[in-house]
Structure formats: structure tokens, C-alpha cells
Amino acid sequence: MPLLALALASALLAALVATLLLTIPTLAQIEEPWNIVVVSEALTFARLTFIVALAHALILGLPLFFFLRSRHRLGIASCVLAGFLVGAVPFGVLDLISMFGVQSASTGGTPTTIINGLPTLAGWIEYAYAVSFTGLFGLAGGVTFWVVMRVFGQLAGEPNGTDAQPSKVRRGSWSIVSVAVVLTCAVFLLPSL
């Protein structure tokens, strides 16, 4: 059981870091010259992203993991799909609620809602694109989670790490834990410096 707890903690942290790394292209779109203010704001954004991803992982991802594990359906496909859903569903629900609260809106001159508040086809396409985009963050987390759990040997039908090459599994496990903890500390401490 302690190996499972270590594996889960490592897999969750690694998935969060993978999700955080996907936000780097967003920073490339900053048109201002890089200075201390821009860097500080970027690091604060990274911290906020990390906290939101952590909430998604703990509230939705972890229960989903235990459910899939109890059903013996914990493979790459289920981790990828679960990760996508953990990333997409909360945003999709919030976006859907806000979409029906708007009387009229447009994107680039194309109306996305009509007068009585019902979305047009363009509105639904925009909604699907936005939800899919946020789901990709969860997908990256799901793949990373699966890889780390595989390294720890915690997936169904695999040795639990004590049967096959324990020193190699232990060394790889502690490497993942160390990197995840260092990156987590960096996310929380750098904006404060």
C-alpha cells in the first residue's frame, strides 16, 4: 500500500507538471518585452494553473482512478480518456451555463447566439473547440499519469514492483518523485521571489 501512495503522489504531481508545461506556448504569445513584471505575471499564472490542475486531479481524477482500478480497466486508453474528461468537463459545464446566460454575442463578426439566447451553429462550434482545447490539458495529464503508474508497476496485470527488478523500479520511482517535488516547489516559490 505505501508503494501505491507513493505512486499516486508521483503520478499526480507529474501529471500536473505536464499540464503546466502545456501552458508555455501561451507565454510565447506575449508581445511585450520580457521584464520583471512580465516574468512575475507569468509565474503567477503558472501557480494559478497548477492550483486549478491540482483541484481537478484531486476532486475528479483521483476518484476516477479508483473507480477504473476497481473495474480493472486501467490502461492507456482509459487514462487518456479520463484525463481528457477531467480537463474538459468542468470547463464545459461552466461555459455551457454562461453561454445560455448571454442574450447576444459574436466572435469575429460571426453571431454565436440569436436574439432569444439560443446558440447558433457557430456558437456550438466555438463551444466544442474551447472544451476540446481544455480537454487536451487533461489528456496530457492522463498520459503522464499512466506512464508514471506504469513505471511504478501499479497498473492491472503488471508486477507490483517487488517481483521484477526492485532496485530499477525504486530508482526510477524516486527519480520521478524528486523531479515532481522540485518542479512543484519551483512553481510555488518562484513567483514569490
N, C-alpha and C positions, 0 to 999 in steps of 0.2 A: 504493500500500500504506500510506503514512503516513496518508492520509485514512481508510482503513478502521480502522486502530488508534485514531485519534482518535475516530472514530465509535463504535467498540465501547466505548472507555473512557467516553465521554459517555453512551452509551445504558445501559450497566451502572450507572453512578452515578445517572442519572436514574431508572432502574427501582428502584434501592434506596431513593432518596428517596421515590418514590411509595408503595412498600411501607411505609416508615416513617410516612408521613402517614396511612396507614390505621389505625395504632395509636392515633391521637389520640382516637377515641371511647372507647377503653379507659380513657384517663386521665379522661374525663368521669365515669366511674363511681366515682371516689374520693370517699368520703363524709367524709373528714377535712378540716379546714380547711387551705387551702394555706399551707404554711410552708416554710422552707428544707430541712427533712428530706424532705418530700413531693416538692418540686421536684427535689432531688438524686436521690431514688429514681426519679423519672420519667425524668430524664435518663440515669441508669444503665440503665434499662430500654430507652430509645431506643438507647443504644450497643450493648447486647446484641442487640437486634432487628436493628440494622444489620449487626453481625458475622455473625449467623446468615443473614440475607438475602444477604450478600456470599458466604458459603460456598456457599449454594445456587446463586447466579448463576455463580460460577466453576467449581464442580465439575460441576453439571448443566446450567446454562443455556448456557454458552459452547460446550461440545461439541455440544449440541443445535442451536445456531445454525449451527455449521459443517456439521453433518450436513444440516440443512434447506437451507442455502445450496448445498451440493454437489448436491442433488437439484432445485434451482431451485424450491423450494416455500416461499419465504419471503414470506408475505403476512400480512395482519392475522389471518386465521383461524388460521394455523399459529402465529403468535406468541402469540395469546391461549390457544390450547390448550396450547402448550409451556409458557407461563408458569404456567398452572393446574397442569399436571403437575409442574413444578419445585417449586411450593409445596406440593402435596398429597401426592405420592408418599413423600417421606422421612417425613413425619409419619404417613402412613397405614401404612407398614411398621412403624414403632416402636409405634404404637397397636395394630396387629394383634398384634404379638409380646406386648405387655403384656396385651392382652385375654385371650389364651389361657393366660397365667400366673396369672390370678386364679381362685380357686375359687368365690367368690360376690361379687356386687356389686349395688348398686341405685342408682338416681337418682330422687330424689323419691318414694321408696317403691315404685317400679316395679323389679322384678328385671331386671337386664340380663344375668345369667348364671344357669345352673342348677347343680345340685349337682356334676355331673361336669366343670364348667368350660367347657361349650359355651355360646356366647352365644344369648340368646333373640332374638326378632324386635325387641324394644325395644332390645336391645344393638346389633344391626346398624343400626337406625335412628339411634341415638346415634352410632355409629361413622361412618356416612355423613355425618351432619350435621357432625361435627367435622372430617372430612377435607375436605369441601366448603368449610367455613369457612376453613380454612388455604389451600386452593387459591385462594380469592379474593385473597389477598395476592399470590400468584404471577401471577394473572390481571392485576391492576393493574400489576405489573411488566412483564408481557408486552406490554400495550397501550402502556405508556410506552416500552418498548424499541423497538417498531415505529414509534412516532411520531418518535422521535429518529433512528432509522436512515433514515426517510423524509426527514426534514429534511436529513440528510447526503447523500441520494441514493444510498444503499448497498443498496437492495433490487433484486432482479432485474427487468430490463426498464426501469429508470429511468436517467436520465443520472447520471453519477458525480459530479456537482457541478462539473466543469470545463466541461461543454458549455453549461449553462444558468445564466445569471446568477451568475457565480462570486463576485462581491462580496456578493450577498444570501445565498448559501449559506454563505460564510465567516463573515459577520456573525452569522447565526443559529447556526452551529456553535459559534463561540466564546462566544456568549451562553449556550448550553446547558452548555458545558464550565465556564464561570465559575460559573454558579449551582450546578451539581452539586458542584464543588470547594468552594465556600464552605459549602454545606449539609453536606457530608461533614466538613469541618473543625469546623463547629459541633457536630456530633454527637459528635465525639471530644473536643473541648476543653471544652465547657460543663459536663459532669459533674465535671471536674477543678477548675473554678473554684469 
